[in-house]
Amino acid sequence: MIEFRGVTKQYPDGTLAIEHVDIVIQPRTITVLVGSSGSGKTTLLRMINRMVDPTSGQVLVDGTDVATVDPVRLRRSIGYVMQNGGLLPHRRIVDNVATVPLLRGVAKSAARARSLELLDTVGLDRGLADKYPRQLSGGQQQRVGVARALAADPNILLMDEPFGAVDPIVRLELQTELRRLQSALDKTVVFVTHDIDEAFALADQMVILRTGGIVAQIGTPAEVLAHPADDFVASFIGADRGQRRLRLQPRDPASGRIVVVDSAGRPAGLIEDDHASIGDGASPDVKAS
Amino acid sequence: MNLFIDAFAWIFDPANWVAGAQSPLPIQDRLAEHLLYTFVAVLIAALIALPLGFYIGHTGKGRQFVISFTGGMRALPTLGVLFFLTMVLGYSMVSTTANFLGTMIALVLLAIPSILAGAYSGLESVDRQTIDSARASGMTELQILVKVEIPLSLPLIVGGLRSGVLQVIATVVIASYVGLGGLGRIIASGIGLNDYNRILGGAILITALALLVDGVFAVIQRLTATPGVGGPADTGRSAVRRQAQRQPATVGTPNQERE
């Protein structure tokens, strides 16, 4: 469990990056920190592995205040994935993945063997092991970044806009993959993004931040959709523009399917099971296309 | 052209290479001295400039001060420094020691700016994200320096050394003004004897030596380019100079919010 208790970050020039934040992150869930630029979401994430120290308040991991843990040891026990993978360009893929085990003093051959297994885990061909990061596509580099973060078998995985630099199709693929990995490996994932759709796609719990590092709302995607805390959240998730307001069209006589459309009448998806009981209006489980 | 042919003839005249020939001959002794002075001066300069450059490049501290300071050092006339030092040092020690020490200090001062610029600009050229990611993975600051920053900036670091070595090789000539050896002795004695072959021959030897050493460094630079990182497009002395002259950009500390 990760807990933020009254966390504030003020820079020496007086700017408040984070203002009195309280968040509880349950183990083995995906929590998405979402907000626009300057909302402090990355700063919050980086407080967990002490890349940033709060000016006041505490960050606790499994009940231990991280401020009392040596940062290097702490970071080696927490996986970190960043945009573009953040790989070391002068090392081969297999050595990149083995970075943390090697730092921890694992024997080279054992670390290599583990790296190869991890390439399988993240769905990469072992043939890529001896290539350099530059020779891989953006999506592949991103997978290597995930494999590297998993190498030390951490309980916590921090992901800082990891899929920001890949094209939408690959991003979707990586999101699906992340959900699969998370449920298979039972990791606690904290994920930062500015893309609200990505947040909806991944989150068990979402934390919506507004400029100045203030928490606007915390809740499950369904809760956030159903009850936006305020106008800011409503506008941020697109509810005020009707993008999330879906309704059902009458059954198409030719195909017998029910089409879901948004408030502008643009088709947004199909109802999978015609016999499902449908309440008043759309439920958040309807998958937007 | 005749002048050059005569000069080359002088260089290749076996009589000038006979051991025990009258000073400033034989040539190989002067060549060896020249290289020795260069090596010692650059070694001392590197021992001072590399750690300092790594410190500045890694922490971003003191950058402004060092840029203006080394800029000033580049403008120092080495010959003036040499005479000044031998005079000052001459008060407190034997003149031969004073001359040697003065020459070495002057040459070290000459080599420091290039090596320093190569080291810190090399480290600054490393992608901030790569360093940030290495730190987030749990590398200590020393591990970041040794395993990430130095390997990735090696071509620029070697470029700084290359530039420093070249300047020193060309300038060791002045050692002959205070009675030390090196190829400068050949030129000086040529001037004394009005022997143009000897003057030009000495100059050609220095040029050839400089080109040869530069070539060696070019090869080293190519070899140090890490395999995973692009071609040698932006390495070499010109890149070091460009970076050294570049106005300081705001370099964010890794702890700052990236957004």
Interface residues (C-beta under 8 A of the other chain):
Chain A: Y11 A17 S37 G38 S39 G40 K41 T42 T43 R46 N49 M51 V52 V72 R73 L74 R75 R76 S77 Y80 M82 Q83 N84 G85 G86 L87 L88 P89 H90 R91 R92 T99 V100 L103 Y132 P133 R134 Q135 R148 L158
Chain B: D127 Q129 T130 D132 S133 A134 R135 A136 S137 G138 M139 T140 Q143 K147 V148 P151 L152 T226 P227 G228 V229 G230 P254 N255 Q256 E257 R258 E259
